[in-house]
């Protein structure tokens, strides 16, 4: 897999996590720790995308 294809795949996963976080935050019975974990996953992906893009 090329670096570009890998970065594209990571970007799609990041977008998916963004949508998941948004839905979880709107749900009335959402676990704050679960949302925090999703946000940490997003941040790690963003850091990886940035590192691979440079």
NUTIRO-944419 format. One line per 3 residues: for each residue x, y, z of C-alpha. Coordinates in Angstrom, 2 decimals, m for minus. Example, Ala and Ser with C-alpha at 12.3 -4.5 7.8 and 13.67 -1.06 7.14 Angstrom:
REM NUTIRO-944419
12.30,m4.50,7.80  13.67,m1.06,7.14
END
This chain:
REM NUTIRO-944419
0.00,0.00,0.00  1.40,3.38,m0.94  1.75,6.13,1.64
m0.89,8.21,m0.13  m3.40,5.36,m0.06  m2.64,4.75,3.60
m3.14,8.44,4.44  m6.45,8.42,2.54  m7.58,5.38,4.52
m6.61,7.11,7.80  m8.53,10.23,6.76  m11.65,8.15,6.14
m11.27,6.52,9.55  m10.80,9.99,11.14  m14.00,11.21,9.49
m15.85,8.13,10.67  m14.68,8.75,14.23  m15.75,12.39,13.95
m19.25,11.30,13.04  m19.28,8.74,15.84  m18.20,11.37,18.40
m20.89,13.76,17.18  m23.60,11.12,17.48  m22.38,10.02,20.90
m22.38,13.58,22.20  m25.99,14.06,21.08  m27.20,10.86,22.75
m28.63,11.45,26.23  m27.06,8.41,27.91  m23.56,8.63,26.47
m20.62,7.57,28.58  m18.18,10.49,28.86  m15.23,8.09,29.04
m16.28,6.47,25.76  m16.46,9.89,24.08  m13.05,10.80,25.50
m11.62,7.55,24.14  m13.02,8.27,20.68  m11.51,11.74,20.78
m8.11,10.30,21.73  m8.33,7.87,18.82  m9.12,10.79,16.51
m6.14,12.74,17.82  m3.77,9.80,17.32  m5.05,9.39,13.76
m4.63,13.11,13.08  m1.06,13.00,14.37  m0.28,9.99,12.20
m1.83,11.64,9.14  0.21,14.79,9.74  3.43,12.83,10.26
2.91,10.75,7.09  1.91,13.78,5.01  5.16,15.62,5.74
END
